[in-house]
Amino acid sequence: MKNYLKYDQWKIWEDRFHAEYNEVTESIMSLGNGKFGIRGNFEEKFTGHTLQGSYVAGVWFPDKTRVGWWKNGYPDYFAKVINSVNWIGVDVEVDGAVVNLAEAHILEFHREINLETGTLMRYCTLELAGGKQIRIHTQRFCSISNDRIGQVDFEVQALNFSGKLALVSYLDGDVRNKDSNHDERFWLETGKKTAGDSAALQVRTKPNPFGVPQFDVAVAMQNQVSLLRSSADGSTVHPARITPAEILKEKYTGLKYEKEVAPGEGLSLRKTVCILNSNDYTTGELLAAAQKQVEEAAQNHHLLHEHRNAWKKAWENCDIVIEGDVSAQIGIRFNIFHLLQTYNGTDSRLNIGPKGFTGEKYGGVTYWDTEAYCIPFYLASSDFSVARNLLVYRYNHLPKAIENAKKLGFKDGAALYPMVTMNGEECHNEWEITFEEIHRNGAIAYAIYDYINYTGDEAYLAEYGLEVLIGIARFWAQRVNWSADKQKYVMLGVTGPNEYENNVNNNWYTNYIAVWTLKYTLEAFGKVNNLSAILEKTGFRQEEETARWKDIIEKMYFPADAARNVFLQQDGFLDKELIPVDQLAERPINQKWSWDRILRSCFIKQADVLQGLYFFEDDFDEDTHRRNFDFYEPMTVHESSLSPCVHSILACKLGKTEKAYEMYLRTSRLDLDDYNNDTEDGLHITSMAGTWLSVIKGFAGIRIKNTELEIHPHLPAQWKSLTFRMGTKSGLKEIYIDHEGHRVREI
C-alpha cells in the first residue's frame, strides 16, 4: 500500500513531488466527461516516468492479434482504445531553453484534484540552470456541461531574473500507446490550420485489414494570453497582444508566445479546446466544426462556472455522505467521481471500459463488468435511460454475438456475447478466457432482469430484451451435453469467474446462471404482447426448443459436497489441498507464483460460487449463504478488483460487519492506496461500481424487489451515519441511516 497522498472529504493532493509514484498519481488525477478524458499528465515537458494519455470515447484501433499457436475461432485482432491528440501541451521556455520538470530542482510542489468541482490544479516553484527560479500555476477541466470542450489555465512567473519567457501552446498527434507492438503509431495527419490565436489538427487512424472503419479526430484550440505582474495584493493579469509564431510539424501544430519579463512578471495562458470525432460528424466537416465550437466556447466567460454547476447538480443526486470516517468518505466519493466522468449514458454506442479514460490496460474495451457491477449504479444515480442505453448497446450487438457463436460451431441463432469487445466482435485471444469464460452470457441476461425488476419497464422485453434472452438461452441449450454416467446435463471445459481455475467441468456458478437464464426466458414469453412477431423474427421453434429448455432446467447437474453441505466450485475442487490464505507466505500469487502453481492451488481470485449467491440470494436461505461464505472466503486472495465488493455485501448480510468493513476499505481505496501495485496502468473503473454496491447493498442493505424499496442496514461501528439519494420508480428518495435506525424522505 502507498500512503503518500493527502485528502479531506472532497480533495486529494500531494504536497511534494513523488517522482517514483508519478504514473500512479496521473491515474488518480485523471479527468473526463463521458466523451473524452485525459490522464493527470503535466502540461509542460517532463521526461521522467509518465504515461501520456488522452482518450476519445468510441475511437479505437484493431491491432493485429499476435499468438504463437493459432486456434480455429481466434479473433483476428485485439481492439484497443488508442492514445489520441495531446491537447493539454504547453512548453515553457526561459531564454530559449525548454523547461523540463524532470531536470529542474523543485523547491515547492502541490498537485490536487477536486472531486466536488471536477478540476485539477497544480502549483510549483522550480530552480533552473544558473539559479533562475520560476513559479508555475495550472488548472484544467473537461467540461461536463459541454462535453466537447476542455480548458487549461497555465501561468508562469519569473521570480528572480529578467529575460525572455515563452509559452508554446500545441496540439500533438504524434503519440503512441504504451502497449503498442514495436512502437507502432496509429495516426495519420489529414489536416491542420492556424490563424491568429487559434490552431486545429485533424488525424485519422491508419488503414487496417479487418474491415473496421477508420476514425477521424479533430482538435481545435483557441488561446488567450495575458501578462502577469506582481503587486502588493499578489499577481495581477493584464490583457496583452502578443503575436504568436507558428510551429508546424507532422501531426503537430503550435503557437509560441514570447515576452521579455522582469522579476515578478510572467505570462498567463487560457487554452480552450474542442475535441470532435467521426462518430458524430462526417470527416469533411470535422475540422471546421471544431474550430467554430472552440471559438464559441472561448468567448463563454462562464464555462468553468457552468462546469462546476453541472458537477454540483450531479452530486446532489448521487453523493454518499459517511459521517465519522474520512478515509471511507473520500474513498466512495473518489469512486463515484470517476464513474460519473467515464460514462454519461447519452450514447448507446458507447460503454464502460475497465480503465475508462485513465489508462490503456485491457484495451479500454467492454467486459461483463458492465452488466454485473455497473448497471445498478446508473439505475440508482441517473435517469433510467442511462442504464437502458447500456442494455441497448448489447441488443445492437446481437447479430455479432450470433456470428461469434457460429464461428465456434453453434447454430440456429445461438448467441455468445464476446468477452472483450468494441463493436460486438470478440477480440480477446486467450482460449481459457475467451471461449471458456462463458458465464458472461448469463450476466447479460441477468442485467435485463435487474433493469426490469428495478424500473418495471417490461416494454423493454418486447422492444429488445426477449430477442437477446432467446439468443443466450439457445447458446446454453447447445453448450450443455447429456452425461449417461450422471444421468444429468453437464457443462464441460469452462472457466468460472475465478480465473485461477481454467478448463474445468461443471463450474457451479456457470451451470446455475445457465439454468436461471432458461427459466427467466420462459417467464419472459408471458410478459410480451408481440410474442408471435418475436418468435417469427427469431425463427423460434416453440414446442421443440422450450421442451429441451425445460428438460435441462429439470436435469442440470450441480456439484456439491454433502459432508460440508456446500456447493462445489467445480468437479474435482476437493482434490486440491485446501489451505486458507492466512497461511500464504507469498502474495500476491499472480506476481509471485507460476501459472501452473496457481492452477493447482485452491486459491480463488474472486467470488465464484459466492457470485451466484450474491446474484440469486433469494434462492437460498441464510445458513446456505453462511456455510458457503465460511468455506470459500478464507481461500480467496481477492486479486481481482471485482472481488472485495461482493464479499463485503455477503458479509453484511451474514452480520460479519468487521469483515465487510475490511473488504469495503479494500475496494473503495484500491486505487488510492494502490493495493495491487497496478494503479499506474489506470484506475479500476468497473470495480468502482462494486464499491458503490458495497455501501448501498451492503451496509445500507438496500434491495429493490419488483420496483419496491427494502432496507435492512448493517452500519459499521466506524460510521456515525450514512446518507444518500437514489432514484426509484416511485421517485427520488433520500435515505438516512444511523445506529438507531433509518428514515426515508421523498425528494
Number of C-alpha atoms within 10 A of each C-alpha: 12 12 8 15 16 11 16 11 20 16 18 20 21 17 16 15 17 14 13 11 15 18 25 26 28 26 27 24 26 28 30 30 27 27 27 27 25 28 24 28 23 16 18 21 17 16 10 14 12 20 22 21 27 26 25 22 25 20 22 24 23 24 21 16 16 12 10 6 5 12 10 7 17 19 19 19 19 22 25 23 26 30 26 28 27 21 26 26 21 23 19 26 19 20 13 12 13 15 19 18 19 13 15 15 15 16 14 14 18 15 22 22 25 18 23 19 20 26 21 23 20 19 18 20 21 21 19 18 11 6 11 15 21 23 19 20 18 20 18 24 24 28 27 25 17 16 18 22 27 29 24 23 19 25 23 25 25 25 20 14 15 16 15 17 23 24 27 23 30 26 25 19 27 19 20 18 20 17 14 13 11 6 11 13 17 24 26 17 18 16 14 19 15 18 11 13 21 22 23 27 29 28 24 20 22 15 16 14 10 11 8 13 13 16 19 25 27 27 30 30 31 25 22 17 24 18 22 23 20 15 10 6 6 8 15 14 16 12 11 13 10 16 13 20 14 18 14 14 10 12 20 19 21 27 24 20 22 21 15 13 21 17 16 20 26 27 25 26 22 21 26 25 30 28 28 25 25 18 14 8 14 11 17 10 11 21 28 13 18 25 24 12 18 25 19 11 21 21 11 11 9 11 19 21 12 16 21 20 16 17 21 15 11 17 20 12 19 21 19 22 20 23 15 14 15 15 15 21 20 24 26 26 25 25 27 25 23 28 25 22 23 26 23 20 22 14 16 18 18 22 27 24 29 26 25 32 34 34 34 25 21 20 25 27 26 24 21 21 21 24 26 23 23 24 23 22 22 25 21 22 24 18 13 20 15 20 28 22 18 24 25 21 18 23 21 16 20 23 17 20 25 24 22 22 24 17 13 13 11 18 15 16 23 27 27 29 32 27 24 24 22 27 20 23 23 27 26 22 22 12 15 18 19 19 22 19 22 24 24 23 28 28 22 23 28 20 24 24 21 22 22 18 16 22 22 16 14 17 13 17 23 18 14 18 23 26 20 30 28 25 26 28 31 25 24 28 22 15 16 18 15 15 13 8 6 11 11 17 23 21 22 17 14 22 26 31 27 23 18 21 23 18 18 19 20 27 31 23 24 29 27 20 22 28 21 18 26 26 17 17 24 18 11 19 18 9 14 17 12 12 16 12 11 19 16 10 10 16 11 18 12 9 8 9 14 19 12 15 22 15 14 23 20 12 16 23 21 21 20 16 12 9 6 11 12 20 21 22 27 24 16 12 19 12 10 11 11 15 13 16 18 10 8 13 8 11 13 14 17 15 10 10 12 10 13 9 12 18 14 14 18 22 26 26 23 28 27 24 24 24 20 17 21 17 15 14 16 9 9 10 10 11 11 16 19 16 14 18 20 13 15 23 19 15 21 23 22 24 19 18 22 24 26 28 32 28 27 31 30 25 26 26 23 16 12 15 21 15 16 29 24 13 23 29 20 23 31 30 22 25 29 25 19 18 16 16 14 15 24 21 19 27 30 26 26 28 27 32 28 30 34 25 24 30 28 23 26 29 26 26 19 17 16 16 13 13 17 14 14 12 18 16 22 25 24 18 12 13 17 14 20 23 18 20 23 21 21 19 16 11 9 16 18 15 19 17 22 18 14 7 12 16 11 14 10 10 11
